[in-house]
Amino acid sequence: MSAQELDPNGDPVGPVVVGWTPRSRPSRTVLEGRTVRLEPLSVSHVSDLFAAYSADEAGRMWTYLSVGPFASEADFSKWIGSIVSSEDPLFFTVVDKASEKPVGIFSYLRIDPVNGSIEVGWVTFSPSMQRSAISTEAQYLLMKHAFEDLGYRRYEWKCNALNAPSMRAAERLGFVYEGTFRQAVIVKGRNRDTAWFSVIDSDWPALKVSFEAWLKPDNFDAEGRQKRRLEDFR
């Protein structure tokens, strides 16, 4: 381990970031995978998305989000119409390639090109996506694009600290828990403590190997069930 670098006053300082320049902002692009395709969110996706989300009759997928559930497709369409042109968050639709139907949305947000930091959020996956290869590949595609195409240094995940499934999902995907911000925001009139997770660029090469090994067709049986867990490849 190298010695801690000190400044002229003898105070410890972080390492120099060699050759760093601000990165480009993500654009509305299509990201293609084996089981899934990510497309820029469009109002043309409304009907299929609303149908996919309606499979969650209890509305539990909306519990920790700041919007929803929606009583009608018209209400849902109004929300989608209000966010399609947003640059931050920048929304993507998740399209299941087997059916060619939109089944979820998520976004990049808190986009910081100067420091190379970007967050994944607004993870609004329908029941058909939950605990599926589709959801994992969608996450992989967005993470890969951030690190390899855009050259960002830090990739963040934040969630309500009471949202145990989201906490487990972050850890399964290889994010590192960094702490909890107490009384961070108010959502639907209730306090939210926010748990922070991250992947940094030095983590990515090993995570990429594990994602690609897990996503191979031979890791799934005839019913589409995984043979080995994602964590087993790390």
C-alpha positions in Angstrom: 0.0 0.0 0.0 1.4 3.4 -1.0 2.0 6.1 1.6 -0.7 8.7 2.2 0.1 11.8 0.1 0.4 15.0 2.0 0.1 18.6 0.9 2.7 21.3 1.6 1.0 21.9 5.0 1.3 18.3 5.9 -2.4 17.6 5.6 -3.5 14.3 3.9 -5.0 14.7 0.4 -6.6 12.4 -2.1 -4.9 11.1 -5.2 -4.6 13.2 -8.3 -7.2 12.2 -10.9 -4.9 12.0 -13.9 -6.2 13.1 -17.3 -9.8 13.8 -16.1 -12.0 16.0 -18.2 -15.8 16.5 -17.8 -17.9 13.9 -19.4 -20.8 14.2 -21.8 -24.4 14.1 -20.6 -26.3 10.9 -21.5 -28.5 11.3 -24.6 -31.8 9.6 -25.7 -30.3 6.5 -27.1 -31.3 2.8 -27.6 -29.4 0.2 -25.6 -29.8 -3.4 -26.9 -29.4 -6.6 -24.9 -30.2 -10.2 -25.4 -33.6 -10.3 -23.6 -34.3 -6.6 -23.3 -34.1 -3.3 -25.1 -34.0 0.2 -23.5 -35.6 2.9 -25.5 -36.2 6.6 -24.7 -39.5 6.9 -22.8 -42.4 7.9 -25.2 -46.1 8.6 -24.8 -46.5 5.7 -27.3 -45.5 3.4 -24.5 -48.4 4.4 -22.2 -51.0 1.8 -22.9 -48.6 -1.2 -22.7 -46.9 0.2 -19.5 -50.3 0.8 -17.8 -51.4 -2.7 -18.7 -48.1 -4.2 -17.3 -48.4 -2.1 -14.1 -52.0 -3.0 -13.6 -51.0 -6.6 -12.9 -49.9 -5.2 -9.5 -53.5 -5.0 -8.2 -52.5 -4.0 -4.7 -50.3 -1.2 -6.0 -47.3 -2.2 -3.8 -44.8 -1.3 -6.5 -45.7 2.4 -5.9 -45.3 2.3 -2.1 -41.9 4.0 -2.0 -42.2 6.1 -5.1 -43.3 9.7 -5.0 -46.0 9.1 -7.5 -48.8 6.5 -8.1 -50.6 4.3 -8.0 -52.7 5.7 -10.8 -56.5 5.2 -10.9 -56.8 5.3 -14.6 -54.7 5.2 -17.8 -55.6 8.8 -18.4 -54.0 9.8 -15.1 -51.0 7.6 -15.8 -50.7 9.1 -19.3 -50.7 12.6 -17.8 -47.7 11.7 -15.6 -45.8 10.1 -18.5 -46.5 13.2 -20.6 -45.0 15.4 -17.9 -41.7 13.5 -17.8 -40.9 12.4 -21.4 -39.0 15.6 -22.2 -37.0 15.7 -19.0 -33.2 15.8 -19.3 -32.6 15.0 -15.6 -34.1 12.6 -14.8 -33.6 11.1 -18.3 -36.2 8.3 -18.6 -35.9 4.9 -20.5 -38.6 2.4 -21.3 -37.7 -1.3 -20.7 -39.0 -3.4 -23.6 -39.2 -7.2 -23.3 -37.8 -8.5 -26.6 -39.8 -11.7 -26.4 -43.1 -9.9 -26.5 -41.9 -6.5 -27.8 -44.0 -4.9 -25.1 -42.8 -2.2 -22.7 -42.8 -3.6 -19.1 -41.1 -0.9 -17.0 -39.2 2.4 -16.8 -36.2 3.8 -15.1 -33.8 6.7 -15.4 -30.5 8.4 -15.1 -30.7 11.3 -12.6 -28.5 13.6 -10.6 -26.3 13.7 -13.6 -23.0 15.4 -12.8 -20.7 15.4 -15.9 -18.1 17.6 -14.2 -17.4 15.0 -11.4 -18.4 12.0 -13.4 -21.3 10.9 -11.1 -24.7 9.6 -12.2 -27.5 7.9 -10.4 -30.0 5.2 -11.5 -33.5 5.7 -10.2 -37.2 5.9 -10.8 -37.0 2.1 -11.0 -40.6 1.3 -11.9 -40.6 -2.3 -12.9 -43.9 -4.2 -13.5 -44.6 -7.5 -11.8 -43.4 -9.4 -15.0 -39.9 -7.8 -14.6 -39.4 -8.4 -10.9 -36.9 -11.1 -10.1 -36.3 -11.8 -13.8 -33.4 -11.9 -16.2 -35.0 -8.9 -17.9 -34.6 -6.7 -14.9 -31.0 -7.7 -14.3 -30.0 -7.2 -17.9 -31.7 -3.8 -18.0 -29.7 -2.7 -15.0 -26.5 -4.1 -16.6 -27.1 -2.2 -19.8 -27.6 1.1 -18.1 -24.5 0.6 -15.8 -22.4 -0.5 -18.7 -23.4 2.6 -20.8 -22.5 4.9 -17.9 -19.0 3.5 -17.3 -17.9 2.4 -20.8 -19.7 4.7 -23.3 -20.0 7.8 -21.1 -16.8 7.3 -19.0 -18.4 8.2 -15.6 -16.5 7.5 -12.4 -19.4 6.9 -10.0 -22.8 5.2 -10.3 -25.3 5.7 -7.5 -28.4 3.9 -6.2 -30.6 5.5 -3.5 -33.7 4.2 -1.9 -36.0 4.5 1.1 -34.1 2.9 4.0 -37.4 1.0 4.8 -37.5 -0.5 1.3 -35.9 -3.9 2.0 -36.4 -5.3 -1.5 -34.6 -2.3 -3.1 -31.8 -2.6 -0.5 -31.4 -6.3 -1.3 -31.5 -5.6 -5.1 -28.7 -3.0 -4.8 -26.4 -5.4 -2.9 -27.3 -8.2 -5.4 -26.2 -6.0 -8.3 -22.9 -5.2 -6.7 -23.5 -1.8 -5.2 -21.7 -1.0 -2.0 -23.8 0.5 0.9 -22.3 3.9 2.0 -24.7 5.0 4.7 -28.2 6.4 5.4 -29.1 10.1 5.3 -31.6 10.6 8.1 -34.7 12.7 7.4 -33.5 13.3 3.8 -36.8 14.1 2.2 -40.6 14.0 2.6 -42.4 11.7 0.2 -46.2 11.5 0.1 -46.3 13.4 3.4 -44.0 10.9 5.2 -40.4 11.1 6.3 -37.9 9.2 4.2 -34.5 8.2 5.4 -32.4 7.6 2.3 -29.9 4.7 1.9 -27.0 5.4 -0.4 -25.2 2.8 -2.5 -22.6 3.1 -5.2 -20.5 1.3 -7.8 -17.3 3.1 -8.9 -15.3 2.7 -12.1 -12.7 0.4 -10.5 -15.5 -2.0 -9.4 -16.9 -2.2 -12.9 -14.5 -4.7 -14.6 -15.2 -7.5 -12.1 -18.9 -6.7 -12.0 -19.1 -6.8 -15.8 -17.6 -10.3 -15.8 -20.2 -11.5 -13.2 -23.1 -9.9 -15.1 -22.2 -11.4 -18.4 -21.6 -14.9 -16.9 -24.9 -14.8 -15.1 -26.8 -13.6 -18.2 -25.6 -16.4 -20.5 -28.4 -18.6 -21.7 -26.8 -21.7 -20.3 -27.3 -20.3 -16.7 -31.1 -20.7 -17.1 -33.2 -23.8 -17.3 -36.0 -24.5 -19.7 -38.4 -22.5 -17.5 -36.1 -19.5 -17.3 -35.0 -20.1 -13.7 -31.4 -19.3 -12.8 -29.0 -22.1 -12.1 -26.5 -19.9 -10.3 -27.1 -16.6 -8.5 -25.5 -13.4 -9.7 -23.6 -13.2 -6.4 -22.0 -16.6 -7.1 -20.1 -15.2 -10.1 -18.4 -12.5 -8.0 
